[in-house]
Each structure stands twice: as structure tokens, then as C-alpha cells.
Amino acid sequence: MNKIIETQIGHNIRAIRESIGMTQDILSAKLQLRGCDITRSAMAKIEVGQRHLYADELLLIKEILNTDFDAIFYGVNKEG
């Protein structure tokens, strides 16, 4: 995946997570409880675009953050 896109998706995930008051620790713990082996450190790397995000991880993050793909891909302030 394109580095710029990965970085933007990571930033969007971070913004969504922070907007609901969830820490990286809590998000990674919830992912682990659902069978996705992501540490807090890995979550931090995803959020800054230093680690690839896999489809199964993306689906779980979407569920846990109770958001939609538009917010993840385009940002919470997406217009139109």
C-alpha cells in the first residue's frame, strides 16, 4: 500500500480512537480479545504509518471503534 495512504488511514484511526476517549492499550486489548495479536506498540506504528494494516485488523478496528470505512479512509470530517 502507498505510504501516504497508510499514514492517512493511521491518523484517521487515531483521531477516531481519541474522539471516543480510547487509549492504544485498550484498543489493542480489545483486538487481542477478538483473536488479533496486536500490541500497543504495533497499534502506535499503525497510527503513524510505520506498520501495514491487514484487512482482518481493519475490520476489527472498525467494529471496536464503532465507525464506518469512510471515517477510517477519509477522516471523521469528510464532507459530502
N, CA, C and O atoms as CSV, one atom per row, in Angstrom:
chain,resi,resn,atom,element,x,y,z
A,1,MET,N,N,0.849,-1.186,0.000
A,1,MET,CA,C,0.000,0.000,0.000
A,1,MET,C,C,0.887,1.240,0.000
A,1,MET,O,O,2.015,1.224,0.494
A,2,ASN,N,N,0.363,2.275,-0.548
A,2,ASN,CA,C,1.044,3.553,-0.631
A,2,ASN,C,C,1.302,4.126,0.764
A,2,ASN,O,O,0.397,4.162,1.598
A,3,LYS,N,N,2.518,4.567,1.016
A,3,LYS,CA,C,2.920,5.095,2.333
A,3,LYS,C,C,2.053,6.278,2.773
A,3,LYS,O,O,1.687,6.377,3.944
A,4,ILE,N,N,1.728,7.159,1.853
A,4,ILE,CA,C,0.904,8.320,2.187
A,4,ILE,C,C,-0.486,7.869,2.622
A,4,ILE,O,O,-1.038,8.391,3.590
A,5,ILE,N,N,-1.047,6.901,1.908
A,5,ILE,CA,C,-2.377,6.387,2.254
A,5,ILE,C,C,-2.344,5.688,3.606
A,5,ILE,O,O,-3.229,5.897,4.436
A,6,GLU,N,N,-1.324,4.857,3.832
A,6,GLU,CA,C,-1.200,4.166,5.120
A,6,GLU,C,C,-1.096,5.160,6.277
A,6,GLU,O,O,-1.705,4.964,7.329
A,7,THR,N,N,-0.338,6.203,6.079
A,7,THR,CA,C,-0.177,7.224,7.115
A,7,THR,C,C,-1.498,7.930,7.383
A,7,THR,O,O,-1.851,8.171,8.538
A,8,GLN,N,N,-2.230,8.261,6.325
A,8,GLN,CA,C,-3.514,8.949,6.498
A,8,GLN,C,C,-4.526,8.051,7.209
A,8,GLN,O,O,-5.243,8.513,8.096
A,9,ILE,N,N,-4.590,6.783,6.833
A,9,ILE,CA,C,-5.501,5.851,7.497
A,9,ILE,C,C,-5.128,5.725,8.972
A,9,ILE,O,O,-6.004,5.721,9.836
A,10,GLY,N,N,-3.847,5.625,9.259
A,10,GLY,CA,C,-3.388,5.554,10.646
A,10,GLY,C,C,-3.789,6.778,11.444
A,10,GLY,O,O,-4.243,6.665,12.582
A,11,HIS,N,N,-3.620,7.950,10.845
A,11,HIS,CA,C,-4.012,9.197,11.524
A,11,HIS,C,C,-5.519,9.237,11.757
A,11,HIS,O,O,-5.980,9.696,12.802
A,12,ASN,N,N,-6.282,8.755,10.781
A,12,ASN,CA,C,-7.739,8.732,10.934
A,12,ASN,C,C,-8.159,7.794,12.059
A,12,ASN,O,O,-9.044,8.124,12.848
A,13,ILE,N,N,-7.525,6.624,12.134
A,13,ILE,CA,C,-7.823,5.678,13.214
A,13,ILE,C,C,-7.518,6.328,14.563
A,13,ILE,O,O,-8.301,6.223,15.507
A,14,ARG,N,N,-6.381,6.993,14.635
A,14,ARG,CA,C,-6.015,7.663,15.884
A,14,ARG,C,C,-7.048,8.720,16.274
A,14,ARG,O,O,-7.459,8.801,17.432
A,15,ALA,N,N,-7.461,9.524,15.305
A,15,ALA,CA,C,-8.440,10.583,15.579
A,15,ALA,C,C,-9.763,9.997,16.073
A,15,ALA,O,O,-10.366,10.524,17.007
A,16,ILE,N,N,-10.208,8.919,15.454
A,16,ILE,CA,C,-11.455,8.271,15.872
A,16,ILE,C,C,-11.293,7.716,17.279
A,16,ILE,O,O,-12.155,7.916,18.135
A,17,ARG,N,N,-10.192,7.021,17.512
A,17,ARG,CA,C,-9.928,6.420,18.827
A,17,ARG,C,C,-9.907,7.493,19.908
A,17,ARG,O,O,-10.540,7.338,20.952
A,18,GLU,N,N,-9.189,8.569,19.664
A,18,GLU,CA,C,-9.092,9.648,20.647
A,18,GLU,C,C,-10.430,10.348,20.851
A,18,GLU,O,O,-10.738,10.782,21.961
A,19,SER,N,N,-11.230,10.462,19.787
A,19,SER,CA,C,-12.518,11.158,19.903
A,19,SER,C,C,-13.492,10.430,20.819
A,19,SER,O,O,-14.419,11.037,21.356
A,20,ILE,N,N,-13.280,9.126,20.997
A,20,ILE,CA,C,-14.154,8.371,21.912
A,20,ILE,C,C,-13.452,8.078,23.236
A,20,ILE,O,O,-13.970,7.330,24.064
A,21,GLY,N,N,-12.281,8.663,23.433
A,21,GLY,CA,C,-11.571,8.532,24.701
A,21,GLY,C,C,-10.947,7.172,24.935
A,21,GLY,O,O,-10.780,6.756,26.082
A,22,MET,N,N,-10.600,6.475,23.868
A,22,MET,CA,C,-9.994,5.152,23.999
A,22,MET,C,C,-8.475,5.255,23.841
A,22,MET,O,O,-7.983,5.957,22.957
A,23,THR,N,N,-7.750,4.561,24.692
A,23,THR,CA,C,-6.283,4.548,24.594
A,23,THR,C,C,-5.840,3.445,23.629
A,23,THR,O,O,-6.608,2.547,23.285
A,24,GLN,N,N,-4.585,3.540,23.207
A,24,GLN,CA,C,-3.998,2.473,22.384
A,24,GLN,C,C,-4.003,1.159,23.156
A,24,GLN,O,O,-4.252,0.102,22.577
A,25,ASP,N,N,-3.732,1.215,24.448
A,25,ASP,CA,C,-3.735,-0.001,25.273
A,25,ASP,C,C,-5.092,-0.693,25.234
A,25,ASP,O,O,-5.170,-1.910,25.065
A,26,ILE,N,N,-6.152,0.079,25.389
A,26,ILE,CA,C,-7.491,-0.508,25.397
A,26,ILE,C,C,-7.844,-1.064,24.020
A,26,ILE,O,O,-8.391,-2.162,23.917
A,27,LEU,N,N,-7.539,-0.319,22.972
A,27,LEU,CA,C,-7.828,-0.795,21.621
A,27,LEU,C,C,-7.075,-2.085,21.329
A,27,LEU,O,O,-7.657,-3.035,20.806
A,28,SER,N,N,-5.797,-2.129,21.659
A,28,SER,CA,C,-5.025,-3.345,21.395
A,28,SER,C,C,-5.536,-4.515,22.241
A,28,SER,O,O,-5.551,-5.651,21.768
A,29,ALA,N,N,-5.951,-4.255,23.480
A,29,ALA,CA,C,-6.503,-5.322,24.329
A,29,ALA,C,C,-7.799,-5.867,23.732
A,29,ALA,O,O,-8.018,-7.079,23.720
A,30,LYS,N,N,-8.658,-4.976,23.238
A,30,LYS,CA,C,-9.915,-5.414,22.631
A,30,LYS,C,C,-9.648,-6.216,21.356
A,30,LYS,O,O,-10.351,-7.186,21.073
A,31,LEU,N,N,-8.640,-5.815,20.592
A,31,LEU,CA,C,-8.257,-6.567,19.400
A,31,LEU,C,C,-7.750,-7.955,19.783
A,31,LEU,O,O,-8.099,-8.949,19.147
A,32,GLN,N,N,-6.925,-8.015,20.826
A,32,GLN,CA,C,-6.391,-9.299,21.283
A,32,GLN,C,C,-7.502,-10.223,21.764
A,32,GLN,O,O,-7.453,-11.426,21.510
A,33,LEU,N,N,-8.500,-9.683,22.452
A,33,LEU,CA,C,-9.626,-10.495,22.921
A,33,LEU,C,C,-10.418,-11.086,21.758
A,33,LEU,O,O,-11.098,-12.100,21.917
A,34,ARG,N,N,-10.331,-10.459,20.606
A,34,ARG,CA,C,-11.028,-10.953,19.408
A,34,ARG,C,C,-10.105,-11.768,18.509
A,34,ARG,O,O,-10.451,-12.068,17.366
A,35,GLY,N,N,-8.925,-12.126,19.028
A,35,GLY,CA,C,-8.025,-13.011,18.301
A,35,GLY,C,C,-7.027,-12.339,17.383
A,35,GLY,O,O,-6.380,-13.005,16.576
A,36,CYS,N,N,-6.895,-11.039,17.495
A,36,CYS,CA,C,-5.967,-10.287,16.649
A,36,CYS,C,C,-4.769,-9.873,17.501
A,36,CYS,O,O,-4.903,-9.052,18.408
A,37,ASP,N,N,-3.620,-10.431,17.214
A,37,ASP,CA,C,-2.437,-10.235,18.052
A,37,ASP,C,C,-1.728,-8.917,17.727
A,37,ASP,O,O,-0.719,-8.896,17.023
A,38,ILE,N,N,-2.275,-7.825,18.251
A,38,ILE,CA,C,-1.673,-6.501,18.064
A,38,ILE,C,C,-1.344,-5.922,19.433
A,38,ILE,O,O,-2.215,-5.812,20.297
A,39,THR,N,N,-0.095,-5.557,19.622
A,39,THR,CA,C,0.329,-4.925,20.869
A,39,THR,C,C,0.064,-3.422,20.793
A,39,THR,O,O,-0.265,-2.899,19.728
A,40,ARG,N,N,0.204,-2.742,21.904
A,40,ARG,CA,C,0.071,-1.290,21.918
A,40,ARG,C,C,1.124,-0.667,21.013
A,40,ARG,O,O,0.853,0.302,20.305
A,41,SER,N,N,2.316,-1.229,21.043
A,41,SER,CA,C,3.400,-0.725,20.203
A,41,SER,C,C,3.060,-0.863,18.717
A,41,SER,O,O,3.318,0.050,17.933
A,42,ALA,N,N,2.487,-1.992,18.335
A,42,ALA,CA,C,2.079,-2.194,16.942
A,42,ALA,C,C,0.971,-1.216,16.557
A,42,ALA,O,O,0.947,-0.696,15.442
A,43,MET,N,N,0.050,-0.972,17.502
A,43,MET,CA,C,-1.030,-0.017,17.246
A,43,MET,C,C,-0.451,1.374,17.029
A,43,MET,O,O,-0.909,2.101,16.147
A,44,ALA,N,N,0.539,1.753,17.813
A,44,ALA,CA,C,1.195,3.048,17.649
A,44,ALA,C,C,1.842,3.153,16.264
A,44,ALA,O,O,1.773,4.201,15.621
A,45,LYS,N,N,2.464,2.075,15.814
A,45,LYS,CA,C,3.102,2.073,14.492
A,45,LYS,C,C,2.073,2.177,13.379
A,45,LYS,O,O,2.311,2.853,12.378
A,46,ILE,N,N,0.932,1.515,13.541
A,46,ILE,CA,C,-0.144,1.635,12.558
A,46,ILE,C,C,-0.597,3.086,12.467
A,46,ILE,O,O,-0.791,3.616,11.373
A,47,GLU,N,N,-0.761,3.717,13.605
A,47,GLU,CA,C,-1.280,5.086,13.641
A,47,GLU,C,C,-0.339,6.112,13.015
A,47,GLU,O,O,-0.784,7.185,12.610
A,48,VAL,N,N,0.943,5.804,12.931
A,48,VAL,CA,C,1.880,6.734,12.286
A,48,VAL,C,C,2.346,6.231,10.915
A,48,VAL,O,O,3.240,6.814,10.302
A,49,GLY,N,N,1.731,5.146,10.446
A,49,GLY,CA,C,2.042,4.641,9.114
A,49,GLY,C,C,3.317,3.840,9.005
A,49,GLY,O,O,3.850,3.687,7.906
A,50,GLN,N,N,3.827,3.322,10.115
A,50,GLN,CA,C,5.063,2.539,10.096
A,50,GLN,C,C,4.817,1.034,10.040
A,50,GLN,O,O,5.765,0.255,9.935
A,51,ARG,N,N,3.560,0.623,10.107
A,51,ARG,CA,C,3.220,-0.801,10.044
A,51,ARG,C,C,2.002,-0.963,9.154
A,51,ARG,O,O,1.045,-0.192,9.224
A,52,HIS,N,N,2.065,-1.996,8.307
A,52,HIS,CA,C,0.932,-2.290,7.435
A,52,HIS,C,C,-0.277,-2.706,8.251
A,52,HIS,O,O,-0.145,-3.291,9.326
A,53,LEU,N,N,-1.435,-2.405,7.738
A,53,LEU,CA,C,-2.697,-2.766,8.361
A,53,LEU,C,C,-3.346,-3.815,7.468
A,53,LEU,O,O,-3.570,-3.575,6.282
A,54,TYR,N,N,-3.645,-4.970,8.035
A,54,TYR,CA,C,-4.238,-6.062,7.279
A,54,TYR,C,C,-5.758,-5.972,7.316
A,54,TYR,O,O,-6.334,-5.373,8.224
A,55,ALA,N,N,-6.398,-6.573,6.321
A,55,ALA,CA,C,-7.850,-6.473,6.176
A,55,ALA,C,C,-8.595,-6.952,7.420
A,55,ALA,O,O,-9.551,-6.304,7.848
A,56,ASP,N,N,-8.177,-8.073,8.006
A,56,ASP,CA,C,-8.870,-8.577,9.197
A,56,ASP,C,C,-8.715,-7.616,10.370
A,56,ASP,O,O,-9.640,-7.454,11.166
A,57,GLU,N,N,-7.557,-6.981,10.481
A,57,GLU,CA,C,-7.333,-5.996,11.534
A,57,GLU,C,C,-8.226,-4.775,11.308
A,57,GLU,O,O,-8.822,-4.248,12.247
A,58,LEU,N,N,-8.308,-4.341,10.068
A,58,LEU,CA,C,-9.126,-3.183,9.725
A,58,LEU,C,C,-10.597,-3.423,10.072
A,58,LEU,O,O,-11.260,-2.542,10.619
A,59,LEU,N,N,-11.097,-4.599,9.758
A,59,LEU,CA,C,-12.486,-4.932,10.070
A,59,LEU,C,C,-12.747,-4.889,11.571
A,59,LEU,O,O,-13.761,-4.349,12.014
A,60,LEU,N,N,-11.832,-5.458,12.354
A,60,LEU,CA,C,-11.999,-5.448,13.805
A,60,LEU,C,C,-11.891,-4.046,14.388
A,60,LEU,O,O,-12.657,-3.684,15.281
A,61,ILE,N,N,-10.955,-3.262,13.893
A,61,ILE,CA,C,-10.803,-1.879,14.363
A,61,ILE,C,C,-12.079,-1.104,14.072
A,61,ILE,O,O,-12.554,-0.351,14.922
A,62,LYS,N,N,-12.632,-1.280,12.887
A,62,LYS,CA,C,-13.894,-0.621,12.524
A,62,LYS,C,C,-14.994,-0.990,13.514
A,62,LYS,O,O,-15.722,-0.115,13.984
A,63,GLU,N,N,-15.121,-2.279,13.835
A,63,GLU,CA,C,-16.137,-2.735,14.785
A,63,GLU,C,C,-15.917,-2.153,16.177
A,63,GLU,O,O,-16.841,-1.619,16.789
A,64,ILE,N,N,-14.693,-2.261,16.668
A,64,ILE,CA,C,-14.382,-1.823,18.032
A,64,ILE,C,C,-14.587,-0.324,18.190
A,64,ILE,O,O,-15.094,0.129,19.216
A,65,LEU,N,N,-14.196,0.447,17.181
A,65,LEU,CA,C,-14.342,1.898,17.251
A,65,LEU,C,C,-15.751,2.351,16.877
A,65,LEU,O,O,-16.078,3.535,16.957
A,66,ASN,N,N,-16.580,1.389,16.469
A,66,ASN,CA,C,-17.966,1.679,16.106
A,66,ASN,C,C,-18.041,2.819,15.093
A,66,ASN,O,O,-18.725,3.822,15.299
A,67,THR,N,N,-17.313,2.628,13.991
A,67,THR,CA,C,-17.221,3.658,12.965
A,67,THR,C,C,-17.501,3.037,11.609
A,67,THR,O,O,-17.883,1.870,11.519
A,68,ASP,N,N,-17.314,3.813,10.561
A,68,ASP,CA,C,-17.504,3.290,9.209
A,68,ASP,C,C,-16.203,3.449,8.417
A,68,ASP,O,O,-15.256,4.106,8.848
A,69,PHE,N,N,-16.203,2.819,7.244
A,69,PHE,CA,C,-14.989,2.853,6.437
A,69,PHE,C,C,-14.685,4.256,5.910
A,69,PHE,O,O,-13.516,4.605,5.744
A,70,ASP,N,N,-15.707,5.062,5.647
A,70,ASP,CA,C,-15.456,6.437,5.199
A,70,ASP,C,C,-14.619,7.196,6.216
A,70,ASP,O,O,-13.670,7.890,5.851
A,71,ALA,N,N,-14.967,7.065,7.492
A,71,ALA,CA,C,-14.213,7.762,8.538
A,71,ALA,C,C,-12.780,7.240,8.605
A,71,ALA,O,O,-11.845,8.018,8.794
A,72,ILE,N,N,-12.603,5.936,8.451
A,72,ILE,CA,C,-11.252,5.358,8.507
A,72,ILE,C,C,-10.430,5.770,7.296
A,72,ILE,O,O,-9.264,6.140,7.439
A,73,PHE,N,N,-11.019,5.713,6.106
A,73,PHE,CA,C,-10.253,6.012,4.896
A,73,PHE,C,C,-10.130,7.509,4.599
A,73,PHE,O,O,-9.102,7.961,4.094
A,74,TYR,N,N,-11.174,8.272,4.912
A,74,TYR,CA,C,-11.186,9.688,4.509
A,74,TYR,C,C,-11.160,10.668,5.659
A,74,TYR,O,O,-10.938,11.860,5.446
A,75,GLY,N,N,-11.383,10.191,6.888
A,75,GLY,CA,C,-11.348,11.069,8.045
A,75,GLY,C,C,-12.725,11.351,8.602
A,75,GLY,O,O,-13.732,11.247,7.901
A,76,VAL,N,N,-12.752,11.704,9.859
A,76,VAL,CA,C,-14.021,11.945,10.540
A,76,VAL,C,C,-14.691,13.230,10.078
A,76,VAL,O,O,-15.888,13.408,10.301
A,77,ASN,N,N,-13.959,14.118,9.449
A,77,ASN,CA,C,-14.525,15.387,8.976
A,77,ASN,C,C,-14.780,15.371,7.473
A,77,ASN,O,O,-14.850,16.425,6.841
A,78,LYS,N,N,-14.922,14.163,6.894
A,78,LYS,CA,C,-15.158,14.032,5.458
A,78,LYS,C,C,-16.428,14.777,5.068
A,78,LYS,O,O,-17.452,14.673,5.743
A,79,GLU,N,N,-16.355,15.513,3.995
A,79,GLU,CA,C,-17.525,16.239,3.509
A,79,GLU,C,C,-18.122,15.509,2.318
A,79,GLU,O,O,-17.408,14.866,1.548
A,80,GLY,N,N,-19.432,15.612,2.174
A,80,GLY,CA,C,-20.141,15.117,1.013
A,80,GLY,C,C,-20.202,13.666,0.978
A,80,GLY,O,O,-20.773,13.095,0.049
